Amino acid sequence: MTSGIRGFAANAAQLRAELYRDKAKSLREMAEAEPVGVLRQRLRELAGQYDKLAASLIPARVIAAD
């Protein structure tokens, strides 16, 4: 377990990543309810961008440790 500033930064990144994954989930749910195809597709694209952002915050070694 990392402590100090590195631990704080890792924890903050983990929390942000979780927030972004939740946002992606919400956008996908909105997309499922959206009747307009163009808007539905854009919501899915935005969800994918949030997923990528979340993944970029968590180094591979942190994910492997879970």
C-alpha positions in Angstrom: 0.0 0.0 0.0 1.3 3.4 -1.0 1.2 6.3 1.5 2.0 10.0 1.4 1.5 12.0 -1.7 1.6 9.0 -4.0 -1.1 7.3 -2.0 -3.2 10.4 -2.1 -2.7 10.8 -5.9 -3.6 7.1 -6.5 -6.7 7.4 -4.4 -7.8 10.6 -6.1 -7.3 9.0 -9.5 -9.2 5.9 -8.4 -12.1 8.1 -7.2 -12.2 10.1 -10.4 -12.1 7.0 -12.5 -15.1 5.6 -10.6 -16.9 8.9 -11.2 -16.2 8.7 -14.9 -17.3 5.1 -15.1 -20.6 6.0 -13.4 -21.0 8.9 -15.9 -20.5 6.5 -18.8 -23.1 4.1 -17.3 -25.6 7.0 -17.0 -25.0 8.1 -20.6 -25.5 4.5 -21.8 -28.8 4.3 -19.9 -29.8 7.6 -21.5 -28.9 6.3 -24.9 -31.1 3.2 -24.5 -34.1 5.5 -23.8 -33.3 8.0 -26.6 -35.5 7.5 -29.7 -33.5 9.7 -32.0 -30.7 7.6 -33.5 -28.2 10.4 -34.0 -28.5 11.5 -30.4 -28.4 7.9 -29.2 -25.2 7.3 -31.1 -23.7 10.6 -29.7 -24.5 9.5 -26.1 -22.8 6.2 -26.7 -19.7 8.0 -28.1 -19.6 10.2 -25.0 -19.9 7.1 -22.8 -17.0 5.6 -24.6 -14.9 8.7 -24.1 -15.6 8.6 -20.3 -14.6 5.0 -20.2 -11.3 5.8 -22.0 -10.7 8.7 -19.6 -11.3 6.4 -16.6 -9.0 3.8 -18.0 -6.3 6.3 -18.5 -6.3 7.3 -14.9 -5.6 3.9 -13.5 -2.2 2.3 -14.3 -2.2 -1.3 -15.3 -0.2 -2.4 -12.2 -3.0 -0.9 -10.0 -5.7 -2.8 -11.8 -3.7 -6.1 -11.7 -3.3 -5.7 -7.9 -7.1 -5.7 -7.3 
